[in-house]
Amino acid sequence: MENHENISNEEIIEKNNNSRKYYLDILKIISCIAVIVLHTCSKDMKLVSPFSNRYQVLNFFDSVARFAVPIFVMVSGALFLDRNKKIDTKKLYTKNILRLVIAYIFWSIMYGLFMYFILGKGASLLETVQSVILKSYFHLWFLPMIISIYILIPFLKKIADNSSKKEIFILLLLFFIFKIIGDTICAFDYPELKYIQAIFKRFSVKLVAGYIGYFFLGHYLSSYEINKKNRIIIYILGILGVIICTVGNSICSIQAGEFRENFLDNFVITTFFATIAVFTFVKYSISKICISEKVGKFIKEITANTFGIYLVHMLFMDYIRSIIGFSANSINTIIYVPIMVIIVWSLSDITVTIIRKVPVINKYIV
């Protein structure tokens, strides 16, 4: 989830501003909002009974927003693997990756301080900070993951640049079989599945057995056109994905009598189809809209804050939930989720805007 101004392709890719793909900016903004929705719901779902209406509403919002993280990775893939752009490897390693590392360490320390002094967690300040750095604070896991992909970008780009559409499709097919299908089957603890689960756990195609698969998927969907008939099929599968995720996870939670997340994973088939549907819909709906210079500037300004918003939003969310005591039990859940999202986004956006005005620091932490 690279910041367009500080941790972006603009510093490592030869960019033609006239060919800017605004739908990728829109996807970033939508996904950032979805992340806040996910984090609002996921923690509260553990506090309410799965038999309650509150749980079912949270489960619905959570299921709808499941595309968030995969879309972030796909947008990066669409930008970095674009055949019309060139990567400056030196800047990639000495500036962009370094900045992500610094941002991770800085915000890990901030969240460690927040945990110890504000939330009152941890035996000692040093142990708390060390724990956050080593294990990540809830959402910060994303940075080490994306850094790992960034390290491989020069090599992944060679694969993308020298592969045909059919070859990229085969790579994605392997990703679908060995990761999406495999993780979906392994998400359920049923004795009948133990043998096939053992097979998937034994055979792991590492190149496509993680987020690199989504990285190439973003490149594929961005680079090649999808006809209207196939788009309709994708939309239907995406809607079915959300419905099955919502109903399936509700059933699993009710059967267990507590929170379950069998369908709430970035690599289960329901999330996979929903993610492709969102990416495709935004690409083909936004591409038909004439983006004026003024609107384009506004979109870029919002997008420039998404990385920072992702980093800081949990400070406000956990403070509101743990210190102020505002949660899903406070008001009607249908109202609670959008209110929490608006408040957290607004406070985070204001904070990031202020930080971005501070010389030097703004280049490294937001």
Buried (B, 14 or more C-beta within 10 A) or exposed (E): BBBBBBBBBBBBBEBEEEEBBBBBBBBBBBBBBBBBBBBBBBBBBEBBEBEEEBBBBBBBBBBBBBBBBBBBBBBBBBBBBBEEBEBBEEBBBEBBBBBBBEBBBBBBBBBBBBBBEBBEEBEEEEEBBBBBBEEBBBBBEBBEBBBEBBEEBBEBBEBBEEBEEEEBBEBBEBBBBBBBBBBBBBBBEEEEBEEEBEEBEEEEBEBBBBBBBBBBBBBBBBBEEBEEEEBEEBBEBBEBBBBBBBBBBBBBBBEEEEBBBBBBBBBBBBBBBBBBBBBBBBBBEBEEEEBEEEEBEEBBEBBBBBBBBBBBBBBBBBBBBBEEEBBBEBEEBBEBBEBBBEBBBEBBBEBBBEBBEEEEEBBBBB
